[in-house]
Amino acid sequence: MAFWNKDIEMMPRAELEKLQLGLIKKQVRTMYDTSKFIHDRMKAAGISPADVTDLKTFRKIPFMKKTDFRENYPDNLFLRPYSEFKRVHVSSGTTGSPTVVAYTEKDLNDWSESLARGMVSFGMTKGDLVQNSHGYGLFTGGLGVHQAVEKVGAAVLPTSTGNTERQVRLMKDLPVTTLVGTPSYLFHIADACDKMGVDMRNDTKVRLAIAGGEPWSESMRVKLQDKTGMRVHNCYGASELYGPSFLECVEQVGAHVWADMCYLEILDEEGEPCADGERGEMVFTMLQKEAFPLMRYKIGDVSAIDWEECECGRTHPRLMRVSGRTDDMKVVRGINVFPSQIESVIGEIPFLSTFYHITLENANYMDDMLVEVELNELALADDMVELGKMTKYVEQRLKGVLNIKADVKLVLPGSLKRFEGKAQHVTDNRVYE
């Protein structure tokens, strides 16, 4: 088993927790002294850095939220001057003002260190050629992965997104061993291979993939691996953290969250810590970021962590697959609905592809939900009776999970819009007067 930094990656939990507390104390003092935002928040809560002697007291510090970034746009939360920055990224801004994130040289080194550990943990080596299909530019994915691959010593093919047929040709013509992209775009590449008569197993050398940038389910991973022969590893990250940050190891049972870089809390609805393995809202404190650190940031994702030592030998906590978001939850007829729930059901049904879209309407003051899903090419049926049976089956499966009726429309392969970056799965046309 290969390691990037074995001493850190196999450090006993007790030592990791002691290291975390020391880093927390240091970061609290730094942010209290240099961030007016944090200083005022802590002062209002009656907490000083000297009070933070344990995690129980640390948890009294108020949360940071996404709205704080918007209210302090563009750079009021930065702790360093622009003269110390090496790079600035900007989020897509799909829900209000974009989030601007800055990096010092140390921040960039730590970011690539985090990803390099993960890449080595699932088998990447200096001999790999990595086709990076994440977007380059303001989005953190492309450049973040690029710098980490080079840190490992592997070679990068910086294809970015788009021009999918060319991507397939390059995979076929060059000794590409690893693909990187959003899950939806990797499926799109796989479909393009089918249309172009390229067998990924026999006509390419691709054996590994990193998928991140949008939520996806375990059943989707199984479909992608079965379709392509790649071993696909989940990546968790966000612009506010570094960008893509934490990767699954070869075991594929959760992304290792490096405890020397990040303190991750999983909290219940009352704001109390969840037990290991229990799902709750994720709260991040970045322990070594300089330009734009986060303290108790509620990112909006729902997941769980497992501190049990991994079979790969690493001792850092593993982040289980995200099961939903608190901010993309839709309330339909009084029921909380997460798109990830629908995606999970779709991924478990063999006659469906992975492409779907949800449309919400409220004609006559009643919420209606339409789920359009593409059929798998092998499951195409001219028999309308059979198509009706398949539609009813999907509707029943969705109702069993959501506890609410969704109308289902099965459509032809290739009918739904493809996205080169993050897929947009929901259109909410409801109007409230």
C-alpha positions, 0 to 999 in steps of 0.5 A: 500500500502506497502512502504520500505522507505515511507518518501523518496518514497513519497517526493514531487518533489520539495524536490526531485529536491532540494536533487538531485541538492545538491547530484550532486554538491557533486558528481561533486566535488568528481569526479573532485578531485579524478578522473583524467578522469573527472578532465581533461574532465571538465577542457578541457570544461572550467568547475569547480565544483564551476560553477555547481550551476544549472542543466543547467551548469551541462549539459555542462559537457561532456558525458561519453560513453561505449568507455571510459570504454574500453579505461580505462580498467580494472580499471582506472575509479575507485575512491577508492582503492581495499582495500575499495572494497567488491565486483567486477563484470565483464560484459560479454564483448560481444562488446569489452573489458568487463566492470569491476565494483567495489563496496564499502560496501555502494555501495552494501547497496545502490544497495540492498536498490534500489531493496528492495524499488521496490520489496516491491512496487509490493507486495513482503513480508517476507513470499515469497520464491524467485526462482532466475534464474539469473546467479550467478558469474561475472554477476550482476543479480544473486547476486544483486537480491539475496542480495535485497531479503534477505534485504526485509526478503524473502527467496531465492532459488538460482537456477541460470540458467540452468537445467530447468526441475529441476527448474520446479520440485522445483517450483512444490515441494516447495512453490515458490511464485516469479520467477526471470530471463531474459524474454527469460528464463522465457518463456523457463521455461513456455514451460518446464512446458507445456512439463512436464505437470505442470500447473503453475496456479494450480500446483505451488504457483508462483504469481509474477515474475521479468524479466530483463537483456535484452530488451522485449516488453509490448506485450511479457509481456502480453503473458507471464502473460496470459501463466503463470498467474504470474504478471510480473514486468520489471526490468531496470539496467546495470552493470555500474549502480549497476546491476539490479537497478529499478523495476516497482511497482504494477501498472506496468506503468514504473520502479521507478528511485529513484531520491535520487540515480540517476539523469536521463536525457532524451535527444534529438538528439541535446543533449537538454532535452526532455519533460516529456513523450517524448522519447530520449537517456538516460543519467545517473548520479549516485548520491551516488556511491563511487567506480565507479560513473558515470557522464552523462553516455550515456548508449545507451538506448532510453526511456522516463520518467514520473514525474506524481505521480504514482497511488501507491503514489510514487513521483519518476520519472518512466522510461517507457519501453525501445524502442530501443538502439542506439548501437544495431541499424542495418542499413538495406538498409539505414533504421534504424532497432531496434530488439525491433521493430521486437519483438514488432510486434511478440508479438502482433501476437497471432499465434506466440511464443516469440522466434525469430532470425534475420539474416542479409546477403548482397549477391550481395551487397544488404542487406537481412533480414531474421526473423525466428519465432516459431509458437505457438503450438496451431497454428500449421498447416499442410495446406501449403496454410494457412502457406503461408498466416500466413507468408505473414501476418507477413511480411506485419506487419513487413514492416508496422513498419520497412518501409523495407521488411523482409523475414519471416520463420515460424518454429516449436516450440522449433526449435530456440536456447534457452538462459539461460542468455541474448538472442542473437537475431541477427546474422549479416553476412554482409561483406563489402569489 
